[in-house]
């Protein structure tokens, strides 16, 4: 990918993560996450597609997992502990955009754990 594409994609992803941070600031627990699932999912869906195209496969993978969780929330399912996991996940996603060597494995495992409890 061109440098210009990487620059634009990075800005887009940073904007989506910032939007997710703002949504999270309005939440206080798992239930309020569920109420905002559609808003979150719009951003995770975009990131899961864009991140791998710019070489951020781990970010794309964690976004795909979150996208799956939010889609299930929208369908009426519930995930205990998602609020706490998102408090750690969203800042880690932001850090991974800026640091090519940032390791998302631990956070990804936490998200997988939430998903597997369903």
ZIDA-V425911 format. One record per residue. N is the residue number from 1. RES is the residue in one letter. PSI is psi in degrees with one decimal (* if undefined). Layout:
BEGIN
N&RES&PSI, N&RES&PSI
END
This chain:
BEGIN
1&X&150.4, 2&X&159.1, 3&X&-36.5, 4&X&-41.7, 5&X&-46.0, 6&X&-42.6, 7&X&-46.5, 8&X&-44.9, 9&X&-41.2, 10&X&-44.3, 11&X&-42.0, 12&X&-47.8, 13&X&-43.6, 14&X&-39.9, 15&X&-43.6, 16&X&-41.9, 17&X&-39.7, 18&X&-39.5, 19&X&-40.3, 20&X&-38.3, 21&X&-42.2, 22&X&-41.7, 23&X&-45.4, 24&X&-35.8, 25&X&-24.4, 26&X&-0.5, 27&X&152.3, 28&X&-11.4, 29&X&-176.1, 30&X&-38.0, 31&X&-39.2, 32&X&-26.6, 33&X&-46.3, 34&X&-42.0, 35&X&-25.7, 36&X&12.8, 37&X&-40.9, 38&X&-39.8, 39&X&-46.4, 40&X&-44.5, 41&X&-34.1, 42&X&-37.6, 43&X&-42.3, 44&X&-36.0, 45&X&-43.9, 46&X&-45.1, 47&X&-40.1, 48&X&-28.7, 49&X&-39.2, 50&X&-40.3, 51&X&-48.2, 52&X&-29.0, 53&X&-19.3, 54&X&16.4, 55&X&13.7, 56&X&65.9, 57&X&-41.7, 58&X&-41.0, 59&X&-40.0, 60&X&-40.1, 61&X&-46.2, 62&X&-34.4, 63&X&-37.5, 64&X&-40.5, 65&X&-46.2, 66&X&-39.4, 67&X&-42.6, 68&X&-44.1, 69&X&-47.7, 70&X&-37.5, 71&X&-39.9, 72&X&-36.7, 73&X&-46.5, 74&X&-33.9, 75&X&-1.3, 76&X&-1.1, 77&X&167.5, 78&X&144.7, 79&X&109.8, 80&X&133.2, 81&X&1.2, 82&X&-33.9, 83&X&-49.8, 84&X&-39.7, 85&X&-40.8, 86&X&-31.6, 87&X&-31.3, 88&X&-34.0, 89&X&-46.2, 90&X&-45.3, 91&X&-35.3, 92&X&-37.9, 93&X&-44.0, 94&X&-45.1, 95&X&-36.5, 96&X&-25.4, 97&X&-39.1, 98&X&-24.1, 99&X&107.0, 100&X&-23.9, 101&X&4.8, 102&X&131.6, 103&X&115.2, 104&X&5.6, 105&X&-48.9, 106&X&-46.2, 107&X&-41.3, 108&X&-40.7, 109&X&-35.5, 110&X&-41.1, 111&X&-43.3, 112&X&-37.6, 113&X&-42.9, 114&X&-45.0, 115&X&-37.9, 116&X&-19.5, 117&X&-14.4, 118&X&*
END
